[in-house]
Amino acid sequence: MSLGISVMIPEGIVLAADSRQTYRNQKGMARIGSDSASKVFRIGSRMGLVISGLAFLPQQGVMKNVSGFIDEFRQTKPVDKMSVGDVAKEISQYFDTIVPYREQIKHMPESIKTDLARQGMELVDLKEEPTRVVFHFKNREGQLQEAIAAPDGLQFILAGYNKNRSSEVYMIYIPGTVEQVRDSRQQGKEFGAGWIGQTDVVTRIVLGFDPHMQGIPFVREASAKIGESAIQQQLRGMEYSIQWGTMTMQDAVDFCQLAIDTTTAIQRFSDGVLMDPGGITGVGGHVDVAVITFDKGFVWLSRKHLKSKDGNEIDLENLPSLEK
């Protein structure tokens, strides 16, 4: 898992992410595989990408780190000649053919039936959709409930500047959609923050509630009566009033660092929530931070380097390429 954040303010854009990489072993136990994974990437001269989700993807029968696919994308696409929106669409199309979510969805119905039977619950109906499986079941008390099973996938934040000096931020979901969340040309969408990955802690802090709240019986009852959108609108009244439009670049950097550090600390002392115990300490390690402005482009503020035991360091990104 991961926590990736973007903040767009008048001065520019800040992108940040942790460096932890987790996986499940053959017994299904979550383990920390690395605290040196890269999740923030330069895309051309004025765009950046933050990634969360699957760490490895198949290529010709071999599992390959997702960063390798991002490198291939950068090398094959003329991103500096494209708008931020066009790059977002290209990323979506590129990874949609690589992430094996369709195969996962095929096997989900049988897994759902087996899991419900093991827990003494009854499957009522099940519907396969292109990106998920929706099903209804009766719990041990005979109450009818709805649930959604989604395959493992990828989430991206793409942010940057167009040639006309406008800036944009997109959320890209594989499987799923491409959503523009920030646009300097549209009033009300020009400034703000967004996050992907293990977002429960930062969501609690900023929005004032945890997404787990949707599973509380009285919230489900209220949603059935007045609709989920009405519930969401009322809950957003708990959101902290943060003046993103008056933030300096340093303020935005501090916010990203605070959100990731706080998530790391809370995960250290907690193990999920009481209604859904068993959390994964998926956020940790060095926090990579990059800033983007139109005049300076993509610039690293804080980035881990390769280190030797005797203290030597190298930054591979800034070394000249051997290719002519």
C-alpha positions as CSV (number, residue, x, y, z in Angstrom):
1,M,0.0,0.0,0.0
2,S,1.0,3.7,-0.1
3,L,-0.1,7.2,0.6
4,G,0.3,9.6,-2.3
5,I,-0.7,13.3,-2.1
6,S,-1.0,16.3,-4.4
7,V,-1.6,19.9,-3.5
8,M,-2.3,22.6,-6.1
9,I,-1.9,26.2,-5.0
10,P,-1.3,29.5,-6.8
11,E,2.5,29.1,-6.8
12,G,2.5,25.6,-8.2
13,I,1.9,21.9,-7.4
14,V,3.4,19.6,-4.7
15,L,3.5,15.8,-5.1
16,A,4.6,13.5,-2.3
17,A,4.5,9.8,-1.4
18,D,6.1,7.4,1.1
19,S,8.5,4.6,0.1
20,R,7.0,1.4,1.7
21,Q,6.2,-1.6,-0.4
22,T,4.1,-4.4,1.0
23,Y,2.9,-7.8,-0.2
24,R,1.1,-10.9,1.0
25,N,3.1,-14.1,1.3
26,Q,1.8,-17.6,0.5
27,K,0.1,-17.8,3.8
28,G,-1.8,-14.6,3.1
29,M,0.1,-12.6,5.7
30,A,1.0,-9.0,5.0
31,R,4.7,-8.3,5.0
32,I,6.8,-5.2,4.4
33,G,8.9,-5.9,1.3
34,S,10.8,-2.7,1.1
35,D,11.1,0.9,2.5
36,S,12.9,2.2,-0.6
37,A,10.2,1.9,-3.4
38,S,9.7,4.9,-5.7
39,K,6.2,6.2,-6.1
40,V,6.7,9.7,-7.4
41,F,7.9,10.0,-11.0
42,R,8.8,12.8,-13.4
43,I,6.7,12.8,-16.6
44,G,8.3,15.0,-19.1
45,S,9.5,18.4,-18.1
46,R,6.3,19.9,-16.4
47,M,4.4,16.9,-15.2
48,G,4.6,14.4,-12.3
49,L,3.0,11.1,-11.4
50,V,2.2,9.5,-8.0
51,I,1.3,5.9,-7.9
52,S,-0.4,3.5,-5.4
53,G,-1.6,0.0,-5.6
54,L,0.0,-3.0,-7.2
55,A,3.8,-3.0,-6.9
56,F,4.5,-5.7,-9.6
57,L,2.8,-6.5,-12.9
58,P,3.3,-9.4,-15.3
59,Q,5.3,-9.1,-18.5
60,Q,5.9,-12.2,-20.6
61,G,5.3,-14.5,-17.6
62,V,7.6,-12.6,-15.3
63,M,6.6,-10.2,-12.6
64,K,8.1,-6.7,-13.1
65,N,8.2,-3.7,-10.9
66,V,5.6,-1.1,-11.9
67,S,8.3,1.6,-12.1
68,G,9.7,-0.2,-15.1
69,F,6.4,0.1,-17.0
70,I,6.3,3.8,-16.1
71,D,9.8,4.2,-17.6
72,E,8.7,2.5,-20.8
73,F,5.7,4.8,-21.0
74,R,7.9,7.9,-20.6
75,Q,10.2,6.6,-23.3
76,T,7.5,5.8,-25.9
77,K,5.2,8.8,-25.5
78,P,6.0,12.5,-26.5
79,V,4.6,13.8,-23.2
80,D,6.1,17.3,-23.6
81,K,4.0,17.8,-26.7
82,M,0.8,16.6,-25.0
83,S,-1.6,18.3,-22.6
84,V,-2.0,17.0,-19.1
85,G,-5.4,15.6,-20.0
86,D,-4.1,13.7,-23.0
87,V,-1.3,12.2,-21.0
88,A,-3.8,11.1,-18.3
89,K,-5.8,9.3,-21.0
90,E,-2.7,7.7,-22.5
91,I,-1.7,6.4,-19.0
92,S,-5.1,4.9,-18.5
93,Q,-5.1,3.1,-21.8
94,Y,-1.5,1.9,-21.4
95,F,-2.0,0.3,-17.9
96,D,-5.5,-0.9,-18.7
97,T,-4.0,-3.5,-21.0
98,I,-1.3,-4.5,-18.5
99,V,-3.1,-4.8,-15.1
100,P,-4.7,-8.3,-15.0
101,Y,-7.9,-7.2,-13.3
102,R,-10.2,-9.0,-15.8
103,E,-8.8,-12.4,-14.8
104,Q,-9.4,-11.6,-11.2
105,I,-13.0,-10.6,-11.8
106,K,-13.6,-14.0,-13.5
107,H,-12.6,-15.9,-10.3
108,M,-14.4,-13.6,-7.8
109,P,-17.8,-15.2,-7.9
110,E,-16.5,-18.6,-6.8
111,S,-14.4,-17.0,-4.1
112,I,-17.3,-14.9,-2.8
113,K,-19.5,-18.0,-2.6
114,T,-16.9,-20.0,-0.8
115,D,-16.1,-17.2,1.6
116,L,-19.7,-16.6,2.5
117,A,-20.4,-20.3,3.0
118,R,-17.4,-20.5,5.3
119,Q,-18.8,-17.7,7.5
120,G,-22.3,-19.3,7.6
121,M,-23.9,-16.7,5.3
122,E,-26.1,-17.1,2.3
123,L,-25.4,-15.6,-1.2
124,V,-28.7,-14.2,-2.6
125,D,-27.5,-12.8,-6.0
126,L,-24.4,-11.7,-7.8
127,K,-23.6,-9.5,-10.7
128,E,-20.4,-9.2,-12.6
129,E,-19.6,-5.7,-13.9
130,P,-16.6,-4.6,-16.0
131,T,-14.6,-3.4,-13.0
132,R,-16.2,-5.1,-10.0
133,V,-18.6,-7.7,-8.7
134,V,-21.8,-6.5,-6.8
135,F,-23.6,-9.1,-4.7
136,H,-26.3,-9.4,-2.0
137,F,-26.2,-11.8,0.9
138,K,-27.9,-12.7,4.1
139,N,-25.8,-12.4,7.2
140,R,-26.1,-14.8,10.2
141,E,-29.1,-12.9,11.5
142,G,-30.9,-13.2,8.2
143,Q,-30.5,-9.6,7.3
144,L,-30.0,-8.7,3.6
145,Q,-26.8,-6.8,2.8
146,E,-25.1,-5.5,-0.3
147,A,-21.3,-5.7,-0.9
148,I,-18.9,-4.9,-3.6
149,A,-15.7,-6.9,-4.5
150,A,-13.1,-5.0,-6.5
151,P,-9.9,-6.5,-8.0
152,D,-6.4,-5.3,-7.2
153,G,-5.4,-2.4,-9.4
154,L,-3.6,0.9,-9.6
155,Q,-4.3,4.5,-8.7
156,F,-2.4,7.5,-10.1
157,I,-2.3,11.2,-9.5
158,L,-1.1,13.0,-12.6
159,A,-0.4,16.7,-12.2
160,G,1.3,19.3,-14.3
161,Y,1.2,22.3,-16.6
162,N,0.0,22.8,-20.1
163,K,1.8,24.9,-22.7
164,N,-0.7,27.7,-22.1
165,R,0.4,27.9,-18.4
166,S,-2.8,26.3,-17.1
167,S,-2.3,23.5,-14.6
168,E,-4.4,20.4,-14.0
169,V,-4.6,17.4,-11.7
170,Y,-6.1,14.0,-12.7
171,M,-7.0,10.9,-10.7
172,I,-6.6,7.7,-12.8
173,Y,-8.0,4.4,-11.6
174,I,-7.1,1.1,-13.1
175,P,-9.6,-0.5,-13.5
176,G,-11.9,2.6,-13.6
177,T,-12.1,6.1,-14.9
178,V,-10.0,9.2,-15.5
179,E,-11.2,12.1,-13.4
180,Q,-10.1,15.7,-13.6
181,V,-10.0,17.0,-10.0
182,R,-8.1,20.3,-10.4
183,D,-8.1,22.9,-13.2
184,S,-6.6,26.4,-12.8
185,R,-9.0,27.7,-15.5
186,Q,-12.2,26.7,-13.5
187,Q,-13.3,28.6,-10.5
188,G,-13.8,26.3,-7.5
189,K,-11.5,23.6,-9.0
190,E,-8.3,25.6,-9.1
191,F,-6.8,24.9,-5.7
192,G,-6.9,22.0,-3.3
193,A,-5.5,18.6,-2.3
194,G,-6.1,15.0,-3.2
195,W,-4.8,11.7,-2.0
196,I,-4.6,8.0,-3.0
197,G,-3.8,4.7,-1.3
198,Q,-4.3,4.3,2.5
199,T,-6.2,7.5,2.9
200,D,-8.2,6.8,6.1
201,V,-6.0,8.8,8.5
202,V,-5.7,11.9,6.3
203,T,-9.4,11.7,5.5
204,R,-10.3,11.6,9.2
205,I,-8.1,14.6,9.8
206,V,-9.2,16.8,6.9
207,L,-12.8,15.7,6.2
208,G,-13.7,14.8,9.8
209,F,-14.9,11.2,9.2
210,D,-13.6,7.8,8.2
211,P,-14.8,6.0,5.1
212,H,-15.6,3.0,7.3
213,M,-18.5,5.0,8.5
214,Q,-20.5,3.8,5.5
215,G,-20.6,0.4,7.2
216,I,-22.3,1.6,10.4
217,P,-25.9,0.4,10.5
218,F,-27.5,3.7,11.2
219,V,-25.5,5.4,8.4
220,R,-26.7,2.7,6.0
221,E,-30.3,3.2,7.2
222,A,-30.0,7.0,6.7
223,S,-28.5,6.4,3.2
224,A,-31.5,4.2,2.3
225,K,-33.9,7.0,3.4
226,I,-32.3,10.1,2.0
227,G,-29.7,8.8,-0.4
228,E,-25.9,8.4,-0.1
229,S,-25.2,11.8,-1.8
230,A,-27.2,13.6,0.8
231,I,-25.3,11.8,3.6
232,Q,-22.0,12.7,2.0
233,Q,-23.0,16.4,1.7
234,Q,-23.9,16.5,5.4
235,L,-20.7,14.8,6.4
236,R,-18.6,17.3,4.4
237,G,-19.8,19.9,6.9
238,M,-17.2,18.4,9.2
239,E,-14.3,19.2,6.8
240,Y,-11.7,21.6,8.0
241,S,-11.8,24.9,6.3
242,I,-8.3,25.1,4.7
243,Q,-7.5,28.1,2.6
244,W,-5.6,26.3,-0.2
245,G,-5.6,29.4,-2.3
246,T,-3.5,31.4,0.2
247,M,-1.0,28.7,0.9
248,T,2.7,29.2,0.0
249,M,4.7,26.4,-1.6
250,Q,6.3,25.7,1.8
251,D,2.8,25.4,3.4
252,A,1.9,22.8,0.8
253,V,5.1,20.8,1.3
254,D,4.5,20.9,5.1
255,F,0.9,19.6,4.6
256,C,2.0,16.7,2.5
257,Q,4.8,15.8,4.9
258,L,2.4,16.1,7.9
259,A,-0.2,13.8,6.3
260,I,2.3,11.1,5.5
261,D,4.1,11.3,8.8
262,T,0.9,11.2,10.8
263,T,-0.4,8.2,8.8
264,T,2.9,6.4,9.5
265,A,2.6,7.1,13.2
266,I,-1.0,6.1,13.5
267,Q,-0.4,2.8,11.7
268,R,2.5,2.1,14.1
269,F,0.1,2.2,17.1
270,S,-3.1,0.8,15.6
271,D,-4.3,-2.4,13.9
272,G,-7.3,-1.3,11.9
273,V,-10.6,-0.1,13.5
274,L,-12.8,-2.0,15.9
275,M,-15.4,-2.7,13.3
276,D,-12.8,-3.9,10.8
277,P,-9.7,-5.0,12.7
278,G,-6.4,-6.1,11.0
279,G,-4.7,-3.2,9.3
280,I,-1.6,-3.1,7.2
281,T,1.3,-0.9,8.1
282,G,1.6,0.1,4.4
283,V,2.9,3.6,4.8
284,G,6.5,4.3,5.8
285,G,10.1,5.0,4.8
286,H,11.4,8.1,3.2
287,V,9.0,10.7,1.9
288,D,9.8,11.8,-1.6
289,V,8.6,15.3,-2.5
290,A,8.6,17.1,-5.8
291,V,7.3,20.6,-6.8
292,I,6.2,21.7,-10.2
293,T,5.9,25.2,-11.6
294,F,5.6,26.4,-15.1
295,D,8.9,28.3,-15.2
296,K,11.0,25.7,-13.4
297,G,9.1,22.5,-14.4
298,F,9.4,19.4,-12.3
299,V,12.0,19.7,-9.5
300,W,12.9,17.3,-6.8
301,L,12.8,18.7,-3.3
302,S,13.4,15.5,-1.3
303,R,14.3,12.2,-3.0
304,K,16.0,9.1,-1.7
305,H,19.3,8.1,-3.4
306,L,21.2,4.9,-3.7
307,K,23.7,4.6,-0.8
308,S,26.6,2.5,0.0
309,K,27.7,1.5,3.5
310,D,30.6,3.9,3.4
311,G,28.2,6.8,2.8
312,N,28.6,7.3,-1.0
313,E,25.4,8.3,-2.8
314,I,24.3,8.6,-6.4
315,D,21.1,9.9,-8.0
316,L,20.5,7.8,-11.1
317,E,18.0,10.2,-12.6
318,N,20.6,13.0,-12.8
319,L,23.3,10.9,-14.4
320,P,23.8,11.2,-18.2
321,S,22.4,8.4,-20.4
322,L,24.6,6.2,-22.4
323,E,22.2,6.3,-25.3
324,K,23.0,8.8,-28.1
